[in-house]
Amino acid sequence: MTTIKVRKNGPYRVIADGDGDDVTIIDWNGREYPAPDRPIALCRCGVSATKPFCDKSHARAGFTPDEDTDDAGGGPAAG
């Protein structure tokens, strides 16, 4: 099983369980990116120099998402 976890003020983390799950990353143009070591961190802030992968630029940029999720990983935070 592959899981995508939204990190608070950070990237999307793609975690494959290692039981043969393969991850393919394809952009809107159909360009395929080789998946780096696991887990994979995908940029969410738009500032990374290594898009679509995260290079931790979100910390420097002070990224905060427009929509936050609750700590349980459910839906949008109540508020």
N, CA, C and O atoms as CSV, one atom per row, in Angstrom:
chain,resi,resn,atom,element,x,y,z
A,1,MET,N,N,0.848,-1.178,0.000
A,1,MET,CA,C,0.000,0.000,0.000
A,1,MET,C,C,0.892,1.240,0.000
A,1,MET,O,O,1.944,1.266,0.637
A,2,THR,N,N,0.462,2.231,-0.705
A,2,THR,CA,C,1.166,3.510,-0.743
A,2,THR,C,C,0.312,4.537,-0.020
A,2,THR,O,O,-0.898,4.611,-0.238
A,3,THR,N,N,0.943,5.333,0.844
A,3,THR,CA,C,0.258,6.343,1.634
A,3,THR,C,C,0.845,7.705,1.318
A,3,THR,O,O,2.061,7.842,1.180
A,4,ILE,N,N,-0.009,8.715,1.203
A,4,ILE,CA,C,0.442,10.097,1.038
A,4,ILE,C,C,0.034,10.848,2.286
A,4,ILE,O,O,-1.148,10.931,2.621
A,5,LYS,N,N,1.031,11.398,2.976
A,5,LYS,CA,C,0.786,12.123,4.215
A,5,LYS,C,C,1.099,13.599,4.001
A,5,LYS,O,O,2.153,13.950,3.471
A,6,VAL,N,N,0.178,14.455,4.418
A,6,VAL,CA,C,0.376,15.902,4.322
A,6,VAL,C,C,1.093,16.357,5.583
A,6,VAL,O,O,0.575,16.196,6.687
A,7,ARG,N,N,2.281,16.924,5.422
A,7,ARG,CA,C,3.040,17.417,6.566
A,7,ARG,C,C,2.634,18.851,6.847
A,7,ARG,O,O,2.506,19.654,5.923
A,8,LYS,N,N,2.430,19.178,8.112
A,8,LYS,CA,C,2.033,20.542,8.490
A,8,LYS,C,C,3.116,21.515,8.020
A,8,LYS,O,O,4.287,21.378,8.376
A,9,ASN,N,N,2.713,22.488,7.222
A,9,ASN,CA,C,3.618,23.505,6.679
A,9,ASN,C,C,4.804,22.896,5.936
A,9,ASN,O,O,5.874,23.502,5.869
A,10,GLY,N,N,4.622,21.718,5.387
A,10,GLY,CA,C,5.711,21.040,4.687
A,10,GLY,C,C,5.213,20.269,3.486
A,10,GLY,O,O,4.123,20.531,2.978
A,11,PRO,N,N,6.016,19.313,3.029
A,11,PRO,CA,C,5.703,18.602,1.792
A,11,PRO,C,C,4.660,17.496,1.964
A,11,PRO,O,O,4.237,17.168,3.073
A,12,TYR,N,N,4.268,16.941,0.827
A,12,TYR,CA,C,3.516,15.696,0.822
A,12,TYR,C,C,4.562,14.586,0.939
A,12,TYR,O,O,5.539,14.587,0.190
A,13,ARG,N,N,4.378,13.650,1.853
A,13,ARG,CA,C,5.290,12.515,1.970
A,13,ARG,C,C,4.607,11.290,1.387
A,13,ARG,O,O,3.497,10.935,1.784
A,14,VAL,N,N,5.280,10.652,0.445
A,14,VAL,CA,C,4.761,9.456,-0.211
A,14,VAL,C,C,5.525,8.273,0.370
A,14,VAL,O,O,6.747,8.180,0.245
A,15,ILE,N,N,4.788,7.378,1.001
A,15,ILE,CA,C,5.409,6.255,1.693
A,15,ILE,C,C,4.861,4.961,1.099
A,15,ILE,O,O,3.668,4.674,1.210
A,16,ALA,N,N,5.738,4.183,0.470
A,16,ALA,CA,C,5.352,2.873,-0.056
A,16,ALA,C,C,5.768,1.829,0.965
A,16,ALA,O,O,6.825,1.951,1.584
A,17,ASP,N,N,4.948,0.808,1.146
A,17,ASP,CA,C,5.215,-0.175,2.197
A,17,ASP,C,C,6.356,-1.131,1.876
A,17,ASP,O,O,6.772,-1.900,2.742
A,18,GLY,N,N,6.864,-1.099,0.666
A,18,GLY,CA,C,8.003,-1.943,0.332
A,18,GLY,C,C,7.638,-3.333,-0.140
A,18,GLY,O,O,8.524,-4.116,-0.482
A,19,ASP,N,N,6.367,-3.659,-0.166
A,19,ASP,CA,C,5.937,-4.979,-0.623
A,19,ASP,C,C,5.639,-4.973,-2.119
A,19,ASP,O,O,4.588,-5.438,-2.561
A,20,GLY,N,N,6.581,-4.441,-2.885
A,20,GLY,CA,C,6.405,-4.412,-4.322
A,20,GLY,C,C,5.681,-3.176,-4.836
A,20,GLY,O,O,5.518,-3.009,-6.045
A,21,ASP,N,N,5.242,-2.301,-3.919
A,21,ASP,CA,C,4.597,-1.070,-4.364
A,21,ASP,C,C,5.629,-0.183,-5.046
A,21,ASP,O,O,6.683,0.111,-4.481
A,22,ASP,N,N,5.321,0.229,-6.241
A,22,ASP,CA,C,6.212,1.115,-6.960
A,22,ASP,C,C,5.508,2.458,-7.083
A,22,ASP,O,O,4.282,2.515,-7.173
A,23,VAL,N,N,6.274,3.524,-7.087
A,23,VAL,CA,C,5.718,4.868,-7.196
A,23,VAL,C,C,6.244,5.486,-8.480
A,23,VAL,O,O,7.453,5.531,-8.709
A,24,THR,N,N,5.336,5.958,-9.310
A,24,THR,CA,C,5.699,6.662,-10.533
A,24,THR,C,C,5.179,8.081,-10.416
A,24,THR,O,O,4.011,8.295,-10.092
A,25,ILE,N,N,6.040,9.049,-10.677
A,25,ILE,CA,C,5.659,10.458,-10.595
A,25,ILE,C,C,5.659,11.011,-12.012
A,25,ILE,O,O,6.680,10.999,-12.699
A,26,ILE,N,N,4.482,11.502,-12.441
A,26,ILE,CA,C,4.315,12.018,-13.793
A,26,ILE,C,C,3.699,13.401,-13.689
A,26,ILE,O,O,2.679,13.579,-13.022
A,27,ASP,N,N,4.325,14.407,-14.358
A,27,ASP,CA,C,3.778,15.761,-14.300
A,27,ASP,C,C,2.688,15.952,-15.353
A,27,ASP,O,O,2.381,15.038,-16.119
A,28,TRP,N,N,2.116,17.144,-15.377
A,28,TRP,CA,C,0.994,17.440,-16.268
A,28,TRP,C,C,1.368,17.329,-17.740
A,28,TRP,O,O,0.486,17.194,-18.588
A,29,ASN,N,N,2.667,17.384,-18.061
A,29,ASN,CA,C,3.135,17.253,-19.437
A,29,ASN,C,C,3.403,15.802,-19.817
A,29,ASN,O,O,3.744,15.509,-20.963
A,30,GLY,N,N,3.250,14.903,-18.867
A,30,GLY,CA,C,3.526,13.496,-19.111
A,30,GLY,C,C,4.979,13.116,-18.848
A,30,GLY,O,O,5.374,11.974,-19.086
A,31,ARG,N,N,5.780,14.070,-18.354
A,31,ARG,CA,C,7.184,13.788,-18.039
A,31,ARG,C,C,7.248,12.926,-16.780
A,31,ARG,O,O,6.634,13.245,-15.761
A,32,GLU,N,N,7.990,11.846,-16.868
A,32,GLU,CA,C,8.129,10.943,-15.736
A,32,GLU,C,C,9.419,11.259,-14.983
A,32,GLU,O,O,10.478,11.441,-15.585
A,33,TYR,N,N,9.311,11.321,-13.666
A,33,TYR,CA,C,10.462,11.601,-12.808
A,33,TYR,C,C,10.864,10.329,-12.085
A,33,TYR,O,O,10.014,9.645,-11.515
A,34,PRO,N,N,12.160,10.000,-12.100
A,34,PRO,CA,C,12.580,8.833,-11.329
A,34,PRO,C,C,12.375,9.095,-9.843
A,34,PRO,O,O,12.735,10.156,-9.335
A,35,ALA,N,N,11.805,8.138,-9.164
A,35,ALA,CA,C,11.543,8.303,-7.732
A,35,ALA,C,C,12.849,8.151,-6.958
A,35,ALA,O,O,13.586,7.185,-7.156
A,36,PRO,N,N,13.130,9.107,-6.077
A,36,PRO,CA,C,14.337,9.010,-5.250
A,36,PRO,C,C,14.123,7.978,-4.138
A,36,PRO,O,O,13.112,7.275,-4.114
A,37,ASP,N,N,15.074,7.900,-3.237
A,37,ASP,CA,C,14.936,7.001,-2.092
A,37,ASP,C,C,13.640,7.272,-1.352
A,37,ASP,O,O,13.086,8.368,-1.429
A,38,ARG,N,N,13.168,6.279,-0.644
A,38,ARG,CA,C,11.922,6.390,0.114
A,38,ARG,C,C,12.184,6.941,1.496
A,38,ARG,O,O,13.301,6.748,1.977
A,39,PRO,N,N,11.290,7.596,2.176
A,39,PRO,CA,C,10.044,8.109,1.609
A,39,PRO,C,C,10.320,9.287,0.674
A,39,PRO,O,O,11.363,9.935,0.757
A,40,ILE,N,N,9.374,9.543,-0.203
A,40,ILE,CA,C,9.484,10.622,-1.181
A,40,ILE,C,C,8.782,11.852,-0.615
A,40,ILE,O,O,7.680,11.745,-0.076
A,41,ALA,N,N,9.409,13.010,-0.732
A,41,ALA,CA,C,8.794,14.261,-0.297
A,41,ALA,C,C,8.524,15.110,-1.534
A,41,ALA,O,O,9.444,15.453,-2.277
A,42,LEU,N,N,7.255,15.444,-1.746
A,42,LEU,CA,C,6.858,16.250,-2.900
A,42,LEU,C,C,6.580,17.682,-2.462
A,42,LEU,O,O,5.911,17.916,-1.455
A,43,CYS,N,N,7.100,18.634,-3.226
A,43,CYS,CA,C,6.962,20.057,-2.911
A,43,CYS,C,C,5.499,20.471,-2.903
A,43,CYS,O,O,4.718,20.093,-3.777
A,44,ARG,N,N,5.156,21.246,-1.907
A,44,ARG,CA,C,3.811,21.784,-1.775
A,44,ARG,C,C,3.835,23.306,-1.758
A,44,ARG,O,O,2.804,23.948,-1.961
A,45,CYS,N,N,5.020,23.891,-1.514
A,45,CYS,CA,C,5.117,25.346,-1.360
A,45,CYS,C,C,5.353,26.067,-2.679
A,45,CYS,O,O,5.058,27.256,-2.796
A,46,GLY,N,N,5.882,25.357,-3.675
A,46,GLY,CA,C,6.162,25.968,-4.969
A,46,GLY,C,C,7.517,26.647,-5.062
A,46,GLY,O,O,7.831,27.232,-6.098
A,47,VAL,N,N,8.330,26.589,-4.014
A,47,VAL,CA,C,9.606,27.307,-3.984
A,47,VAL,C,C,10.797,26.378,-4.258
A,47,VAL,O,O,11.887,26.863,-4.561
A,48,SER,N,N,10.616,25.081,-4.160
A,48,SER,CA,C,11.717,24.128,-4.306
A,48,SER,C,C,12.449,24.286,-5.632
A,48,SER,O,O,11.828,24.492,-6.675
A,49,ALA,N,N,13.761,24.188,-5.583
A,49,ALA,CA,C,14.583,24.214,-6.799
A,49,ALA,C,C,14.629,22.835,-7.447
A,49,ALA,O,O,15.151,22.688,-8.552
A,50,THR,N,N,14.091,21.828,-6.773
A,50,THR,CA,C,14.123,20.460,-7.287
A,50,THR,C,C,12.718,19.917,-7.540
A,50,THR,O,O,12.495,18.712,-7.430
A,51,LYS,N,N,11.760,20.799,-7.879
A,51,LYS,CA,C,10.382,20.382,-8.128
A,51,LYS,C,C,10.352,19.235,-9.130
A,51,LYS,O,O,11.113,19.249,-10.098
A,52,PRO,N,N,9.520,18.277,-8.927
A,52,PRO,CA,C,8.397,18.220,-8.004
A,52,PRO,C,C,8.788,17.780,-6.590
A,52,PRO,O,O,7.924,17.637,-5.725
A,53,PHE,N,N,10.096,17.564,-6.351
A,53,PHE,CA,C,10.537,17.081,-5.052
A,53,PHE,C,C,10.834,18.240,-4.103
A,53,PHE,O,O,11.185,19.339,-4.532
A,54,CYS,N,N,10.691,17.978,-2.833
A,54,CYS,CA,C,10.935,18.964,-1.788
A,54,CYS,C,C,12.438,19.098,-1.533
A,54,CYS,O,O,13.148,18.095,-1.450
A,55,ASP,N,N,12.918,20.334,-1.409
A,55,ASP,CA,C,14.304,20.565,-1.000
A,55,ASP,C,C,14.362,21.352,0.314
A,55,ASP,O,O,15.391,21.932,0.662
A,56,LYS,N,N,13.250,21.358,1.026
A,56,LYS,CA,C,13.095,22.021,2.330
A,56,LYS,C,C,13.066,23.546,2.241
A,56,LYS,O,O,13.264,24.228,3.246
A,57,SER,N,N,12.821,24.085,1.043
A,57,SER,CA,C,12.704,25.532,0.876
A,57,SER,C,C,11.519,26.104,1.627
A,57,SER,O,O,11.506,27.292,1.947
A,58,HIS,N,N,10.513,25.272,1.916
A,58,HIS,CA,C,9.316,25.750,2.615
A,58,HIS,C,C,9.674,26.364,3.966
A,58,HIS,O,O,9.033,27.319,4.404
A,59,ALA,N,N,10.693,25.821,4.625
A,59,ALA,CA,C,11.096,26.346,5.937
A,59,ALA,C,C,11.659,27.764,5.794
A,59,ALA,O,O,11.328,28.655,6.576
A,60,ARG,N,N,12.503,27.957,4.797
A,60,ARG,CA,C,13.095,29.268,4.537
A,60,ARG,C,C,12.041,30.279,4.096
A,60,ARG,O,O,12.104,31.456,4.448
A,61,ALA,N,N,11.073,29.797,3.320
A,61,ALA,CA,C,10.046,30.679,2.764
A,61,ALA,C,C,8.926,30.979,3.752
A,61,ALA,O,O,8.102,31.860,3.511
A,62,GLY,N,N,8.895,30.245,4.871
A,62,GLY,CA,C,7.822,30.438,5.848
A,62,GLY,C,C,6.474,29.984,5.315
A,62,GLY,O,O,5.447,30.601,5.597
A,63,PHE,N,N,6.481,28.902,4.542
A,63,PHE,CA,C,5.263,28.393,3.909
A,63,PHE,C,C,4.207,28.008,4.934
A,63,PHE,O,O,4.485,27.287,5.893
A,64,THR,N,N,3.012,28.492,4.720
A,64,THR,CA,C,1.828,28.024,5.444
A,64,THR,C,C,0.741,27.826,4.392
A,64,THR,O,O,0.483,28.722,3.588
A,65,PRO,N,N,0.109,26.666,4.396
A,65,PRO,CA,C,-0.899,26.378,3.372
A,65,PRO,C,C,-2.163,27.202,3.572
A,65,PRO,O,O,-2.465,27.657,4.675
A,66,ASP,N,N,-2.892,27.382,2.474
A,66,ASP,CA,C,-4.188,28.067,2.550
A,66,ASP,C,C,-5.173,27.262,3.373
A,66,ASP,O,O,-6.013,27.817,4.081
A,67,GLU,N,N,-5.060,25.942,3.271
A,67,GLU,CA,C,-5.974,25.039,3.964
A,67,GLU,C,C,-5.146,24.110,4.824
A,67,GLU,O,O,-4.186,23.511,4.339
A,68,ASP,N,N,-5.493,23.980,6.073
A,68,ASP,CA,C,-4.734,23.135,6.988
A,68,ASP,C,C,-5.535,21.873,7.269
A,68,ASP,O,O,-6.762,21.876,7.163
A,69,THR,N,N,-4.850,20.803,7.623
A,69,THR,CA,C,-5.540,19.579,8.020
A,69,THR,C,C,-5.397,19.407,9.521
A,69,THR,O,O,-4.478,19.942,10.141
A,70,ASP,N,N,-6.315,18.658,10.085
A,70,ASP,CA,C,-6.219,18.430,11.526
A,70,ASP,C,C,-5.102,17.432,11.826
A,70,ASP,O,O,-4.610,16.762,10.918
A,71,ASP,N,N,-4.706,17.332,13.073
A,71,ASP,CA,C,-3.590,16.476,13.465
A,71,ASP,C,C,-3.864,14.997,13.241
A,71,ASP,O,O,-2.925,14.213,13.108
A,72,ALA,N,N,-5.117,14.604,13.196
A,72,ALA,CA,C,-5.468,13.197,13.005
A,72,ALA,C,C,-5.347,12.774,11.550
A,72,ALA,O,O,-5.464,11.590,11.236
A,73,GLY,N,N,-5.109,13.743,10.648
A,73,GLY,CA,C,-4.962,13.412,9.245
A,73,GLY,C,C,-6.282,13.223,8.537
A,73,GLY,O,O,-6.320,12.671,7.437
A,74,GLY,N,N,-7.369,13.670,9.146
A,74,GLY,CA,C,-8.689,13.523,8.544
A,74,GLY,C,C,-8.889,14.539,7.439
A,74,GLY,O,O,-8.120,14.582,6.478
A,75,GLY,N,N,-9.886,15.329,7.569
A,75,GLY,CA,C,-10.194,16.334,6.566
A,75,GLY,C,C,-9.689,17.693,6.991
A,75,GLY,O,O,-8.817,17.803,7.853
A,76,PRO,N,N,-10.241,18.726,6.385
A,76,PRO,CA,C,-9.844,20.078,6.769
A,76,PRO,C,C,-10.101,20.307,8.258
A,76,PRO,O,O,-11.046,19.769,8.835
A,77,ALA,N,N,-9.247,21.107,8.852
A,77,ALA,CA,C,-9.380,21.386,10.282
A,77,ALA,C,C,-10.676,22.124,10.564
A,77,ALA,O,O,-11.114,22.971,9.786
A,78,ALA,N,N,-11.269,21.787,11.676
A,78,ALA,CA,C,-12.487,22.490,12.090
A,78,ALA,C,C,-12.110,23.894,12.510
A,78,ALA,O,O,-11.066,24.121,13.122
A,79,GLY,N,N,-12.965,24.819,12.176
A,79,GLY,CA,C,-12.520,26.089,12.631
A,79,GLY,C,C,-13.366,27.208,12.421
A,79,GLY,O,O,-13.017,28.326,12.801
